[in-house]
């Protein structure tokens, strides 16, 4: 009889020793919360659909855009870039975006973007379920001030945008905070224009290494670079080519996207457009392919 208490104590300690490591392991494999959507649309659409040329909407002009947005493999873990299909926590994602921009004065513009995730799905990874379903993404609000704005020639503007932290955490649509200041440069000619953006995305750092087993899988502050060349000569059709580059500043891997767009001026107040292209790099949140299609409506002609 005297051995029963000691045996019970040993059994309890043995069970605890088995349970604690598994619990710690489960906690280590929890998916952190961050905003998976890395691309911001340009609500004004004066440069390309994603890169500004430093221009602002004229005073009183309003532009509203509605677009559907598909991403292939926007969240997957790899140590080197391997284009094509595969498996990931998020394999397919479709989002509807509403954008709006208003020219407050000839040199000041305010704008916003509101995304809604229509569907999102993927594959379970190392015991972590894929973030699936639909819900609101983090809206962005911003302001742009033109510092140099001749009719033709060099354009310079400062832009600041910030995310409102109300998106769905379960769908990886929300950072604790996110601010994106940028300097925008452009050269405007009669039939074409160039644009260059350089900025820093400031947000809370999240380490996904315990989940993926790779120390380079980090989401955090990032240097954002963008460049574009667009035509302005066509009365009905406008072509655009843009490059977006993200360089991590707190660990992680770089990623880039090459996007080609065609915009069709159907009337003086409505445009139809399509845009798509591949992602390049081993960044965990760089999609292998992106496609956007939509329409914009303005109170005046926007290029």
Short mmCIF file of the C-alpha atoms (twelve columns), coordinates in Angstrom:
data_MODEL
# 
_entry.id   MODEL 
# 
loop_
_atom_site.group_PDB 
_atom_site.id 
_atom_site.type_symbol 
_atom_site.label_atom_id 
_atom_site.label_alt_id 
_atom_site.label_comp_id 
_atom_site.label_asym_id 
_atom_site.label_seq_id 
_atom_site.Cartn_x 
_atom_site.Cartn_y 
_atom_site.Cartn_z 
_atom_site.pdbx_PDB_model_num 
ATOM 1   C CA . UNK A 1   0.000   0.000  0.000   1 
ATOM 2   C CA . UNK A 2   2.818   2.385  0.762   1 
ATOM 3   C CA . UNK A 3   4.045   2.223  -2.822  1 
ATOM 4   C CA . UNK A 4   0.768   3.416  -4.359  1 
ATOM 5   C CA . UNK A 5   1.212   7.155  -3.682  1 
ATOM 6   C CA . UNK A 6   4.773   7.057  -5.000  1 
ATOM 7   C CA . UNK A 7   3.662   5.132  -8.102  1 
ATOM 8   C CA . UNK A 8   0.840   7.603  -8.743  1 
ATOM 9   C CA . UNK A 9   3.251   10.514 -8.423  1 
ATOM 10  C CA . UNK A 10  5.691   8.919  -10.857 1 
ATOM 11  C CA . UNK A 11  2.870   8.251  -13.341 1 
ATOM 12  C CA . UNK A 12  1.716   11.857 -13.126 1 
ATOM 13  C CA . UNK A 13  5.245   13.159 -13.689 1 
ATOM 14  C CA . UNK A 14  5.737   10.834 -16.654 1 
ATOM 15  C CA . UNK A 15  2.461   11.959 -18.241 1 
ATOM 16  C CA . UNK A 16  3.356   15.616 -17.690 1 
ATOM 17  C CA . UNK A 17  6.743   15.062 -19.310 1 
ATOM 18  C CA . UNK A 18  4.999   13.704 -22.403 1 
ATOM 19  C CA . UNK A 19  2.348   16.398 -22.592 1 
ATOM 20  C CA . UNK A 20  4.498   19.500 -22.073 1 
ATOM 21  C CA . UNK A 21  6.799   19.036 -25.111 1 
ATOM 22  C CA . UNK A 22  3.849   18.391 -27.406 1 
ATOM 23  C CA . UNK A 23  2.072   21.465 -26.063 1 
ATOM 24  C CA . UNK A 24  5.161   23.629 -26.531 1 
ATOM 25  C CA . UNK A 25  5.563   22.238 -30.032 1 
ATOM 26  C CA . UNK A 26  1.961   23.089 -30.862 1 
ATOM 27  C CA . UNK A 27  2.437   26.597 -29.551 1 
ATOM 28  C CA . UNK A 28  5.618   27.014 -31.596 1 
ATOM 29  C CA . UNK A 29  3.706   26.034 -34.756 1 
ATOM 30  C CA . UNK A 30  0.972   28.640 -34.342 1 
ATOM 31  C CA . UNK A 31  0.507   30.810 -37.448 1 
ATOM 32  C CA . UNK A 32  1.309   34.474 -36.624 1 
ATOM 33  C CA . UNK A 33  -1.109  37.222 -37.652 1 
ATOM 34  C CA . UNK A 34  -0.026  39.564 -40.451 1 
ATOM 35  C CA . UNK A 35  -1.369  41.061 -43.681 1 
ATOM 36  C CA . UNK A 36  -0.649  38.671 -46.526 1 
ATOM 37  C CA . UNK A 37  -1.675  41.176 -49.222 1 
ATOM 38  C CA . UNK A 38  1.568   42.883 -50.208 1 
ATOM 39  C CA . UNK A 39  0.408   44.900 -53.232 1 
ATOM 40  C CA . UNK A 40  -1.281  48.320 -53.028 1 
ATOM 41  C CA . UNK A 41  -3.175  49.586 -56.051 1 
ATOM 42  C CA . UNK A 42  -2.794  53.229 -57.106 1 
ATOM 43  C CA . UNK A 43  -6.323  54.662 -56.670 1 
ATOM 44  C CA . UNK A 44  -5.580  57.663 -58.932 1 
ATOM 45  C CA . UNK A 45  -4.404  55.556 -61.875 1 
ATOM 46  C CA . UNK A 46  -2.384  58.444 -63.314 1 
ATOM 47  C CA . UNK A 47  0.751   56.329 -63.581 1 
ATOM 48  C CA . UNK A 48  0.237   52.606 -63.927 1 
ATOM 49  C CA . UNK A 49  -2.358  50.735 -61.887 1 
ATOM 50  C CA . UNK A 50  0.264   50.016 -59.190 1 
ATOM 51  C CA . UNK A 51  3.117   52.554 -59.540 1 
ATOM 52  C CA . UNK A 52  2.723   56.331 -59.415 1 
ATOM 53  C CA . UNK A 53  4.547   58.867 -61.581 1 
ATOM 54  C CA . UNK A 54  4.311   61.619 -58.955 1 
ATOM 55  C CA . UNK A 55  1.125   63.130 -60.341 1 
ATOM 56  C CA . UNK A 56  -2.046  64.034 -58.438 1 
ATOM 57  C CA . UNK A 57  -5.639  64.294 -59.601 1 
ATOM 58  C CA . UNK A 58  -6.783  67.833 -60.517 1 
ATOM 59  C CA . UNK A 59  -8.866  69.653 -57.937 1 
ATOM 60  C CA . UNK A 60  -12.403 68.290 -57.768 1 
ATOM 61  C CA . UNK A 61  -11.800 65.215 -59.927 1 
ATOM 62  C CA . UNK A 62  -12.930 61.891 -58.450 1 
ATOM 63  C CA . UNK A 63  -11.901 58.401 -59.598 1 
ATOM 64  C CA . UNK A 64  -13.471 55.188 -58.285 1 
ATOM 65  C CA . UNK A 65  -12.306 51.707 -59.259 1 
ATOM 66  C CA . UNK A 66  -13.743 48.210 -58.792 1 
ATOM 67  C CA . UNK A 67  -11.482 45.252 -59.491 1 
ATOM 68  C CA . UNK A 68  -11.289 41.499 -59.023 1 
ATOM 69  C CA . UNK A 69  -7.897  40.236 -57.923 1 
ATOM 70  C CA . UNK A 70  -6.575  36.639 -58.151 1 
ATOM 71  C CA . UNK A 71  -3.320  35.374 -56.589 1 
ATOM 72  C CA . UNK A 72  -1.713  31.965 -57.027 1 
ATOM 73  C CA . UNK A 73  0.340   30.630 -54.089 1 
ATOM 74  C CA . UNK A 74  0.528   33.903 -52.127 1 
ATOM 75  C CA . UNK A 75  1.766   32.019 -49.024 1 
ATOM 76  C CA . UNK A 76  4.221   29.169 -49.454 1 
ATOM 77  C CA . UNK A 77  7.594   28.233 -48.013 1 
ATOM 78  C CA . UNK A 78  10.622  27.618 -50.227 1 
ATOM 79  C CA . UNK A 79  14.351  28.123 -49.865 1 
ATOM 80  C CA . UNK A 80  14.873  29.099 -53.504 1 
ATOM 81  C CA . UNK A 81  12.707  30.426 -56.288 1 
ATOM 82  C CA . UNK A 82  10.912  27.667 -58.173 1 
ATOM 83  C CA . UNK A 83  8.260   28.937 -60.605 1 
ATOM 84  C CA . UNK A 84  5.101   26.996 -61.250 1 
ATOM 85  C CA . UNK A 85  2.508   25.224 -59.154 1 
ATOM 86  C CA . UNK A 86  2.855   23.665 -55.746 1 
ATOM 87  C CA . UNK A 87  1.333   23.483 -52.294 1 
ATOM 88  C CA . UNK A 88  1.070   26.180 -49.661 1 
ATOM 89  C CA . UNK A 89  -0.934  27.368 -46.699 1 
ATOM 90  C CA . UNK A 90  -2.659  29.717 -49.140 1 
ATOM 91  C CA . UNK A 91  -2.728  28.364 -52.702 1 
ATOM 92  C CA . UNK A 92  -5.527  30.400 -54.247 1 
ATOM 93  C CA . UNK A 93  -6.941  33.760 -53.189 1 
ATOM 94  C CA . UNK A 94  -9.598  35.936 -54.846 1 
ATOM 95  C CA . UNK A 95  -10.236 39.481 -53.601 1 
ATOM 96  C CA . UNK A 96  -12.594 42.272 -54.647 1 
ATOM 97  C CA . UNK A 97  -11.109 45.763 -54.248 1 
ATOM 98  C CA . UNK A 98  -12.827 49.124 -54.128 1 
ATOM 99  C CA . UNK A 99  -10.523 52.124 -54.641 1 
ATOM 100 C CA . UNK A 100 -11.263 55.849 -54.594 1 
ATOM 101 C CA . UNK A 101 -9.190  59.008 -55.064 1 
ATOM 102 C CA . UNK A 102 -10.169 62.672 -54.853 1 
ATOM 103 C CA . UNK A 103 -8.232  65.743 -55.962 1 
ATOM 104 C CA . UNK A 104 -8.579  68.124 -53.003 1 
ATOM 105 C CA . UNK A 105 -6.456  70.785 -54.695 1 
ATOM 106 C CA . UNK A 106 -4.303  70.663 -57.813 1 
ATOM 107 C CA . UNK A 107 -1.377  69.502 -55.674 1 
ATOM 108 C CA . UNK A 108 -3.097  67.432 -52.925 1 
ATOM 109 C CA . UNK A 109 -4.912  64.121 -53.309 1 
ATOM 110 C CA . UNK A 110 -6.521  61.790 -50.767 1 
ATOM 111 C CA . UNK A 111 -7.324  58.165 -51.517 1 
ATOM 112 C CA . UNK A 112 -8.433  54.838 -50.076 1 
ATOM 113 C CA . UNK A 113 -8.547  51.126 -50.883 1 
ATOM 114 C CA . UNK A 114 -10.975 48.625 -49.326 1 
ATOM 115 C CA . UNK A 115 -10.377 44.914 -50.050 1 
ATOM 116 C CA . UNK A 116 -12.785 42.051 -49.370 1 
ATOM 117 C CA . UNK A 117 -11.513 38.465 -49.571 1 
ATOM 118 C CA . UNK A 118 -14.147 36.493 -51.506 1 
ATOM 119 C CA . UNK A 119 -12.460 33.123 -51.183 1 
ATOM 120 C CA . UNK A 120 -9.138  31.770 -49.938 1 
ATOM 121 C CA . UNK A 121 -7.866  28.228 -49.506 1 
ATOM 122 C CA . UNK A 122 -4.767  26.084 -49.221 1 
ATOM 123 C CA . UNK A 123 -3.233  22.958 -47.702 1 
ATOM 124 C CA . UNK A 124 -2.494  22.056 -44.105 1 
ATOM 125 C CA . UNK A 125 1.196   22.426 -43.278 1 
ATOM 126 C CA . UNK A 126 2.995   20.814 -40.327 1 
ATOM 127 C CA . UNK A 127 -0.204  20.550 -38.349 1 
ATOM 128 C CA . UNK A 128 -1.353  24.116 -39.033 1 
ATOM 129 C CA . UNK A 129 -4.658  24.460 -40.884 1 
ATOM 130 C CA . UNK A 130 -4.868  26.695 -43.942 1 
ATOM 131 C CA . UNK A 131 -6.545  30.103 -43.364 1 
ATOM 132 C CA . UNK A 132 -9.682  29.570 -45.461 1 
ATOM 133 C CA . UNK A 133 -12.915 31.478 -45.953 1 
ATOM 134 C CA . UNK A 134 -13.968 35.044 -46.722 1 
ATOM 135 C CA . UNK A 135 -13.884 38.347 -44.898 1 
ATOM 136 C CA . UNK A 136 -12.749 41.955 -44.858 1 
ATOM 137 C CA . UNK A 137 -9.134  42.846 -45.564 1 
ATOM 138 C CA . UNK A 138 -7.322  45.816 -44.056 1 
ATOM 139 C CA . UNK A 139 -8.437  49.077 -45.709 1 
ATOM 140 C CA . UNK A 140 -5.737  51.594 -46.675 1 
ATOM 141 C CA . UNK A 141 -6.057  55.375 -46.547 1 
ATOM 142 C CA . UNK A 142 -3.498  57.800 -47.901 1 
ATOM 143 C CA . UNK A 143 -2.582  61.270 -49.057 1 
ATOM 144 C CA . UNK A 144 -0.268  62.477 -51.836 1 
ATOM 145 C CA . UNK A 145 1.266   65.925 -52.159 1 
ATOM 146 C CA . UNK A 146 2.835   67.026 -55.455 1 
ATOM 147 C CA . UNK A 147 6.041   68.979 -54.883 1 
ATOM 148 C CA . UNK A 148 6.958   69.525 -58.540 1 
ATOM 149 C CA . UNK A 149 4.215   69.311 -61.165 1 
ATOM 150 C CA . UNK A 150 4.914   70.932 -64.541 1 
ATOM 151 C CA . UNK A 151 2.702   70.101 -67.516 1 
ATOM 152 C CA . UNK A 152 5.587   68.087 -68.982 1 
ATOM 153 C CA . UNK A 153 8.932   67.056 -67.544 1 
ATOM 154 C CA . UNK A 154 9.941   65.858 -64.103 1 
ATOM 155 C CA . UNK A 155 7.295   65.227 -61.438 1 
ATOM 156 C CA . UNK A 156 7.958   64.778 -57.690 1 
ATOM 157 C CA . UNK A 157 5.499   63.845 -54.954 1 
ATOM 158 C CA . UNK A 158 5.395   62.597 -51.372 1 
ATOM 159 C CA . UNK A 159 2.879   59.901 -50.505 1 
ATOM 160 C CA . UNK A 160 1.890   58.389 -47.137 1 
ATOM 161 C CA . UNK A 161 -0.577  55.538 -46.704 1 
ATOM 162 C CA . UNK A 162 -1.587  53.578 -43.613 1 
ATOM 163 C CA . UNK A 163 -3.614  50.436 -43.017 1 
ATOM 164 C CA . UNK A 164 -6.647  50.528 -40.735 1 
ATOM 165 C CA . UNK A 165 -6.291  47.419 -38.500 1 
ATOM 166 C CA . UNK A 166 -9.803  46.036 -38.918 1 
ATOM 167 C CA . UNK A 167 -9.158  43.166 -41.334 1 
ATOM 168 C CA . UNK A 168 -9.720  39.490 -40.541 1 
ATOM 169 C CA . UNK A 169 -6.919  37.994 -38.439 1 
ATOM 170 C CA . UNK A 170 -8.043  34.465 -39.304 1 
ATOM 171 C CA . UNK A 171 -7.521  35.171 -43.026 1 
ATOM 172 C CA . UNK A 172 -4.111  36.846 -42.580 1 
ATOM 173 C CA . UNK A 173 -5.587  40.204 -43.574 1 
ATOM 174 C CA . UNK A 174 -4.386  42.412 -40.734 1 
ATOM 175 C CA . UNK A 175 -1.133  43.810 -39.341 1 
ATOM 176 C CA . UNK A 176 -0.914  45.228 -35.849 1 
ATOM 177 C CA . UNK A 177 0.109   48.433 -37.637 1 
ATOM 178 C CA . UNK A 178 1.310   49.298 -41.136 1 
ATOM 179 C CA . UNK A 179 2.528   52.628 -42.530 1 
ATOM 180 C CA . UNK A 180 4.004   53.175 -45.990 1 
ATOM 181 C CA . UNK A 181 5.686   56.533 -46.735 1 
ATOM 182 C CA . UNK A 182 7.210   56.901 -50.200 1 
ATOM 183 C CA . UNK A 183 8.888   59.334 -52.565 1 
ATOM 184 C CA . UNK A 184 7.473   59.277 -56.084 1 
ATOM 185 C CA . UNK A 185 9.337   60.508 -59.161 1 
ATOM 186 C CA . UNK A 186 8.171   60.697 -62.734 1 
ATOM 187 C CA . UNK A 187 8.892   62.041 -66.169 1 
ATOM 188 C CA . UNK A 188 5.888   63.075 -68.227 1 
ATOM 189 C CA . UNK A 189 6.078   63.334 -72.003 1 
ATOM 190 C CA . UNK A 190 3.305   63.863 -74.500 1 
ATOM 191 C CA . UNK A 191 2.965   60.206 -75.552 1 
ATOM 192 C CA . UNK A 192 4.622   58.300 -72.691 1 
ATOM 193 C CA . UNK A 193 5.673   58.575 -69.042 1 
ATOM 194 C CA . UNK A 194 8.097   56.986 -66.588 1 
ATOM 195 C CA . UNK A 195 7.579   56.457 -62.879 1 
ATOM 196 C CA . UNK A 196 9.736   55.436 -59.920 1 
ATOM 197 C CA . UNK A 197 8.723   54.879 -56.298 1 
ATOM 198 C CA . UNK A 198 10.939  54.281 -53.287 1 
ATOM 199 C CA . UNK A 199 9.524   53.841 -49.811 1 
ATOM 200 C CA . UNK A 200 9.550   51.837 -46.609 1 
ATOM 201 C CA . UNK A 201 6.751   49.639 -45.334 1 
ATOM 202 C CA . UNK A 202 6.798   49.784 -41.522 1 
ATOM 203 C CA . UNK A 203 4.951   46.990 -39.714 1 
ATOM 204 C CA . UNK A 204 5.179   44.576 -36.814 1 
ATOM 205 C CA . UNK A 205 7.773   41.826 -37.277 1 
ATOM 206 C CA . UNK A 206 6.515   38.231 -37.434 1 
ATOM 207 C CA . UNK A 207 8.803   35.191 -37.449 1 
ATOM 208 C CA . UNK A 208 7.389   32.179 -39.304 1 
ATOM 209 C CA . UNK A 209 10.598  30.169 -38.893 1 
ATOM 210 C CA . UNK A 210 9.185   27.897 -36.136 1 
ATOM 211 C CA . UNK A 211 6.425   26.912 -38.560 1 
ATOM 212 C CA . UNK A 212 8.458   26.445 -41.746 1 
ATOM 213 C CA . UNK A 213 11.707  25.298 -40.158 1 
ATOM 214 C CA . UNK A 214 13.618  27.991 -42.089 1 
ATOM 215 C CA . UNK A 215 15.071  31.041 -40.359 1 
ATOM 216 C CA . UNK A 216 14.630  33.272 -43.434 1 
ATOM 217 C CA . UNK A 217 10.824  33.131 -43.293 1 
ATOM 218 C CA . UNK A 218 10.275  36.505 -41.640 1 
ATOM 219 C CA . UNK A 219 7.693   39.229 -42.309 1 
ATOM 220 C CA . UNK A 220 8.575   42.746 -41.163 1 
ATOM 221 C CA . UNK A 221 9.847   46.152 -42.281 1 
ATOM 222 C CA . UNK A 222 10.603  46.269 -45.972 1 
ATOM 223 C CA . UNK A 223 12.134  48.565 -48.566 1 
ATOM 224 C CA . UNK A 224 9.560   48.971 -51.346 1 
ATOM 225 C CA . UNK A 225 10.684  49.873 -54.879 1 
ATOM 226 C CA . UNK A 226 8.587   50.286 -57.996 1 
ATOM 227 C CA . UNK A 227 9.086   51.334 -61.576 1 
ATOM 228 C CA . UNK A 228 6.752   51.766 -64.537 1 
ATOM 229 C CA . UNK A 229 6.609   52.760 -68.187 1 
ATOM 230 C CA . UNK A 230 3.212   53.636 -69.610 1 
ATOM 231 C CA . UNK A 231 1.959   54.959 -72.924 1 
ATOM 232 C CA . UNK A 232 -0.249  58.061 -73.234 1 
ATOM 233 C CA . UNK A 233 -0.599  58.272 -77.009 1 
ATOM 234 C CA . UNK A 234 -3.596  56.035 -77.650 1 
ATOM 235 C CA . UNK A 235 -7.051  57.591 -77.703 1 
ATOM 236 C CA . UNK A 236 -8.643  54.254 -76.817 1 
ATOM 237 C CA . UNK A 237 -5.935  51.916 -75.504 1 
ATOM 238 C CA . UNK A 238 -3.056  52.417 -73.093 1 
ATOM 239 C CA . UNK A 239 -0.305  49.904 -72.313 1 
ATOM 240 C CA . UNK A 240 1.622   49.688 -69.034 1 
ATOM 241 C CA . UNK A 241 4.500   47.635 -67.678 1 
ATOM 242 C CA . UNK A 242 5.518   47.783 -64.006 1 
ATOM 243 C CA . UNK A 243 8.007   46.168 -61.667 1 
ATOM 244 C CA . UNK A 244 7.521   45.867 -57.893 1 
ATOM 245 C CA . UNK A 245 10.406  44.849 -55.595 1 
ATOM 246 C CA . UNK A 246 10.382  44.158 -51.862 1 
ATOM 247 C CA . UNK A 247 13.697  44.054 -49.964 1 
ATOM 248 C CA . UNK A 248 13.316  42.847 -46.338 1 
ATOM 249 C CA . UNK A 249 15.020  44.905 -43.635 1 
ATOM 250 C CA . UNK A 250 14.557  42.545 -40.652 1 
ATOM 251 C CA . UNK A 251 15.413  39.189 -42.171 1 
ATOM 252 C CA . UNK A 252 13.454  37.310 -44.794 1 
ATOM 253 C CA . UNK A 253 13.829  36.891 -48.529 1 
ATOM 254 C CA . UNK A 254 13.360  39.391 -51.341 1 
ATOM 255 C CA . UNK A 255 10.548  39.152 -53.832 1 
ATOM 256 C CA . UNK A 256 9.567   40.923 -57.048 1 
ATOM 257 C CA . UNK A 257 6.680   41.032 -59.503 1 
ATOM 258 C CA . UNK A 258 6.524   41.951 -63.185 1 
ATOM 259 C CA . UNK A 259 3.059   43.200 -64.189 1 
ATOM 260 C CA . UNK A 260 1.768   44.074 -67.643 1 
ATOM 261 C CA . UNK A 261 -1.520  45.958 -68.032 1 
ATOM 262 C CA . UNK A 262 -3.804  47.152 -70.805 1 
ATOM 263 C CA . UNK A 263 -6.335  49.906 -70.177 1 
ATOM 264 C CA . UNK A 264 -9.254  50.560 -72.529 1 
ATOM 265 C CA . UNK A 265 -10.930 53.976 -72.588 1 
ATOM 266 C CA . UNK A 266 -14.512 52.981 -73.358 1 
ATOM 267 C CA . UNK A 267 -15.954 56.458 -72.656 1 
ATOM 268 C CA . UNK A 268 -14.635 59.759 -71.330 1 
ATOM 269 C CA . UNK A 269 -15.613 58.653 -67.804 1 
ATOM 270 C CA . UNK A 270 -15.088 54.855 -67.787 1 
ATOM 271 C CA . UNK A 271 -12.026 52.627 -68.306 1 
ATOM 272 C CA . UNK A 272 -11.775 48.848 -68.450 1 
ATOM 273 C CA . UNK A 273 -8.448  47.188 -67.609 1 
ATOM 274 C CA . UNK A 274 -6.627  43.908 -67.121 1 
ATOM 275 C CA . UNK A 275 -3.238  43.337 -65.473 1 
ATOM 276 C CA . UNK A 276 -1.185  40.266 -64.714 1 
ATOM 277 C CA . UNK A 277 2.263   38.797 -64.352 1 
ATOM 278 C CA . UNK A 278 4.584   36.468 -62.458 1 
ATOM 279 C CA . UNK A 279 6.208   36.770 -59.068 1 
ATOM 280 C CA . UNK A 280 9.952   36.201 -58.783 1 
ATOM 281 C CA . UNK A 281 11.927  35.338 -55.650 1 
ATOM 282 C CA . UNK A 282 11.670  33.073 -52.627 1 
ATOM 283 C CA . UNK A 283 9.803   35.488 -50.361 1 
ATOM 284 C CA . UNK A 284 7.088   33.550 -48.526 1 
ATOM 285 C CA . UNK A 285 4.397   36.135 -49.416 1 
ATOM 286 C CA . UNK A 286 5.366   36.602 -53.088 1 
ATOM 287 C CA . UNK A 287 2.688   35.005 -55.297 1 
ATOM 288 C CA . UNK A 288 3.786   32.961 -58.271 1 
ATOM 289 C CA . UNK A 289 1.182   34.710 -60.411 1 
ATOM 290 C CA . UNK A 290 -1.226  37.640 -60.053 1 
ATOM 291 C CA . UNK A 291 -4.145  38.746 -62.248 1 
ATOM 292 C CA . UNK A 292 -6.381  41.812 -61.870 1 
ATOM 293 C CA . UNK A 293 -9.377  42.878 -63.960 1 
ATOM 294 C CA . UNK A 294 -11.793 45.723 -63.368 1 
ATOM 295 C CA . UNK A 295 -13.288 49.053 -64.283 1 
ATOM 296 C CA . UNK A 296 -12.777 52.643 -63.158 1 
ATOM 297 C CA . UNK A 297 -15.157 55.576 -63.231 1 
ATOM 298 C CA . UNK A 298 -14.115 59.237 -63.089 1 
ATOM 299 C CA . UNK A 299 -15.754 62.645 -63.221 1 
ATOM 300 C CA . UNK A 300 -13.264 63.620 -65.941 1 
ATOM 301 C CA . UNK A 301 -10.745 62.072 -68.325 1 
ATOM 302 C CA . UNK A 302 -7.820  60.335 -66.550 1 
ATOM 303 C CA . UNK A 303 -5.172  59.911 -69.286 1 
# 
